[in-house]
């Protein structure tokens, strides 16, 4: 199991356990408590950044579900994310696509059901896209929302471009949300940086500054109908202070993590 899966789980669970937390996530708390792992030793004091990212995507999905209550949400490489349970309206369908070892773990903690399904596959394999046609009542189109949370930064830049184009080409009218890290942080992880004395951040080859996103994605595809670059903010403490200082400076405000929300043209 990837340690990044545990890191994001730990951050969400700790935030959900706070009386002033920004995320309600009882399933993450339950799973975190059930795993025998020294989270704090490896990852240090959680700052709530992954919880803030998840909460922002939750809001996008809830607003989308108001317009598409029976829609299908496809989440790529989500690990032990419990987003489906946080946004579930009782009608939506959810498809998690992840590697077989991760899906086996999800099945243990978050069993699949008629509406919430798992596909054990690489996101680069075409089977998960073709399999969507086999879900009753679903065709690729405007009733599909693709979530790519915490994945693109771990891929080679060319792999990100290919996967994004594949999604756009196969899902006319769909919406997409993904997060991105800035270039300086991507470079830092490739040089090697320790989160704690016991955990080195994995290399994150793909980084892009928020003010470069629109030009980049439009150069990849002419099928993007609308595009928004959104902030998500660490909730408190010195990381929040640092972020606030970055955002106040016009020279650095584009050098922070961001969320991207795009809508694909219908045809």
C-alpha positions in Angstrom: 0.0 0.0 0.0 1.3 3.4 -0.9 2.3 5.6 2.0 0.7 8.6 0.3 -2.6 6.8 0.7 -2.0 6.6 4.5 -0.8 10.2 4.6 -3.9 11.7 3.1 -6.1 9.4 5.2 -4.4 10.5 8.4 -4.7 14.2 7.5 -8.4 13.9 6.8 -9.1 11.7 9.9 -7.3 14.1 12.2 -9.1 17.1 10.8 -12.4 15.4 11.1 -11.6 14.6 14.7 -11.1 18.2 15.7 -14.0 20.2 17.2 -13.1 23.0 14.8 -12.4 20.8 11.9 -13.4 21.8 8.3 -14.3 18.3 7.2 -16.8 15.8 8.6 -15.4 12.4 7.7 -16.3 9.6 10.2 -15.3 6.9 7.7 -11.7 8.2 7.5 -11.6 8.3 11.3 -12.8 4.7 11.5 -10.3 3.4 8.9 -7.4 5.3 10.4 -8.1 3.9 13.9 -8.3 0.4 12.4 -4.9 0.5 10.7 -1.9 -0.5 12.9 0.5 2.2 11.7 2.5 5.0 13.5 1.0 7.8 11.5 2.4 10.7 13.6 6.0 9.2 13.6 6.0 9.0 9.8 4.0 12.1 8.7 4.3 14.4 11.7 1.7 16.9 12.8 -1.2 17.1 10.3 -1.9 20.5 8.9 -5.3 19.8 7.2 -4.2 20.6 3.7 -5.5 17.3 2.3 -8.7 17.8 4.2 -9.1 21.3 2.7 -8.6 19.9 -0.8 -11.2 17.1 -0.2 -13.7 19.6 1.3 -13.4 21.9 -1.8 -13.9 19.0 -4.2 -16.9 17.8 -2.0 -18.5 21.2 -2.7 -18.0 20.9 -6.4 -19.6 17.5 -6.4 -22.5 18.4 -4.3 -23.3 21.3 -6.6 -23.0 19.1 -9.6 -25.3 16.4 -8.0 -28.0 19.1 -7.5 -28.1 19.3 -11.3 -27.4 15.6 -12.0 -28.9 13.7 -9.0 -28.6 10.3 -10.8 -25.2 11.1 -12.3 -22.0 9.0 -12.3 -18.9 10.2 -10.5 -15.6 8.4 -11.5 -12.7 8.8 -9.1 -9.3 7.9 -10.4 -6.6 6.7 -8.0 -8.4 7.8 -4.9 -6.8 5.3 -2.5 -8.8 5.3 0.8 -10.6 8.5 0.1 -14.2 8.3 1.5 -15.6 11.1 -0.7 -18.4 9.0 -2.1 -19.8 8.6 1.4 -19.5 12.3 2.2 -21.4 13.5 -0.9 -23.8 10.6 -1.4 -27.4 11.8 -2.2 -28.9 8.3 -2.2 -29.2 8.3 -6.0 -25.8 9.0 -7.5 -23.5 6.3 -8.8 -19.8 6.2 -8.0 -16.9 4.3 -9.7 -13.5 4.1 -8.1 -10.6 3.1 -10.4 -7.4 2.1 -8.7 -4.7 -0.6 -8.7 -5.8 -4.1 -7.6 -3.9 -3.9 -4.2 -5.7 -0.7 -3.3 -9.1 -1.9 -4.4 -8.6 -5.0 -2.2 -8.0 -2.7 0.7 -10.9 -0.5 -0.1 -13.2 -3.5 -0.3 -12.1 -4.4 3.3 -13.0 -1.0 4.7 -15.4 0.4 2.1 -17.3 -2.5 0.5 -18.7 -1.9 -3.0 -22.5 -1.8 -3.5 -25.0 -1.5 -6.3 -24.3 2.2 -6.7 -20.7 2.5 -5.4 -18.5 0.3 -7.4 -14.8 -0.5 -7.7 -12.7 -1.3 -10.8 -9.2 -2.8 -10.2 -7.2 -1.4 -13.1 -4.5 1.1 -14.0 -6.0 4.5 -15.0 -4.0 4.1 -18.2 -5.9 1.0 -19.2 -8.9 1.6 -21.5 -11.1 -1.0 -19.8 -12.4 1.4 -17.1 -13.6 3.8 -19.8 -15.2 1.0 -21.8 -16.7 -0.5 -18.7 -18.7 2.7 -18.0 -21.0 1.8 -20.9 -21.9 -1.4 -19.1 -23.2 0.4 -16.0 -27.0 0.4 -16.3 -28.4 3.7 -17.6 -25.0 5.3 -18.2 -23.3 6.5 -21.3 -20.3 8.8 -21.5 -21.8 12.3 -21.5 -23.0 15.2 -19.3 -24.0 13.0 -16.5 -20.4 12.0 -15.7 -18.0 13.9 -13.4 -14.4 12.7 -13.3 -12.4 13.3 -10.1 -8.6 13.1 -10.3 -7.5 13.9 -6.7 -3.9 13.5 -5.6 -2.8 11.6 -8.8 -1.5 13.8 -11.6 1.5 15.2 -9.7 2.9 11.7 -9.3 2.9 11.1 -13.1 5.3 12.0 -15.8 4.2 15.2 -17.5 3.6 13.4 -20.8 1.5 10.8 -19.0 -0.7 13.6 -17.5 -1.2 15.1 -20.9 -2.2 11.8 -22.5 -4.6 10.8 -19.7 -6.2 14.2 -19.7 -6.8 14.1 -23.4 -8.2 10.6 -23.2 -10.7 11.7 -20.6 -11.7 14.8 -22.6 -12.1 12.8 -25.8 -14.2 10.0 -24.2 -16.5 12.1 -22.1 -18.2 14.9 -24.1 -20.2 17.2 -21.8 -18.6 15.8 -18.7 -16.9 17.8 -15.9 -13.5 17.2 -14.5 -11.8 18.2 -11.3 -8.1 17.7 -10.4 -5.5 19.3 -8.2 -2.0 20.5 -9.1 1.1 21.5 -7.3 3.4 24.4 -8.3 6.6 23.9 -10.3 8.9 24.8 -7.4 7.4 22.1 -5.1 7.6 19.5 -7.9 11.3 20.3 -8.3 11.8 20.1 -4.6 10.4 16.6 -4.3 12.6 15.4 -7.2 15.7 16.7 -5.4 14.5 14.9 -2.3 12.8 16.4 0.8 12.0 14.8 4.1 8.5 15.3 5.5 9.9 14.0 8.8 12.9 12.0 9.9 11.1 8.9 8.9 9.3 9.8 5.7 10.7 11.2 2.4 8.2 12.8 0.1 7.8 10.8 -3.1 8.9 12.4 -6.3 6.2 14.5 -7.9 7.3 15.0 -11.6 4.3 17.1 -12.7 4.0 20.6 -11.4 2.3 23.6 -12.9 1.7 27.1 -11.6 -1.9 28.2 -11.3 -1.5 31.0 -13.8 -0.2 28.6 -16.4 -3.1 26.1 -16.2 -5.5 27.7 -18.6 -3.0 28.1 -21.4 -1.6 24.6 -20.9 -5.0 22.8 -20.9 -6.3 24.7 -23.9 -3.1 23.8 -25.8 -3.8 20.1 -25.0 -7.4 20.1 -26.2 -9.8 22.4 -28.0 -12.7 20.6 -26.3 -12.7 22.5 -23.1 -15.8 24.6 -22.8 -15.2 26.2 -19.4 -12.3 26.3 -17.0 -11.8 27.6 -13.4 -8.8 27.5 -11.2 -9.7 27.4 -7.5 -7.9 27.8 -4.2 -8.0 25.5 -1.3 -6.5 26.7 2.0 -4.8 25.2 4.9 -7.2 25.9 7.8 -4.9 27.2 10.6 -1.4 27.6 12.1 1.9 28.6 10.5 1.1 26.9 7.2 -1.9 29.1 6.8 0.1 32.2 7.7 2.7 31.2 5.0 0.0 30.7 2.4 -1.6 34.0 3.2 1.7 35.8 2.7 2.1 34.0 -0.7 -1.4 35.0 -1.8 -0.8 38.7 -0.8 2.2 38.9 -3.1 1.4 39.2 -6.9 4.7 37.5 -7.7 4.0 34.4 -5.6 0.3 33.9 -5.5 0.4 31.7 -8.5 2.9 29.4 -6.9 0.6 27.6 -4.5 -1.4 24.3 -4.9 -4.7 24.7 -6.7 -7.8 22.9 -7.9 -8.8 22.9 -11.6 -12.5 22.5 -12.6 -13.2 22.0 -16.3 -16.2 21.3 -18.4 -15.9 19.4 -21.7 -17.7 20.6 -24.8 -20.6 18.3 -25.8 -19.4 17.8 -29.3 
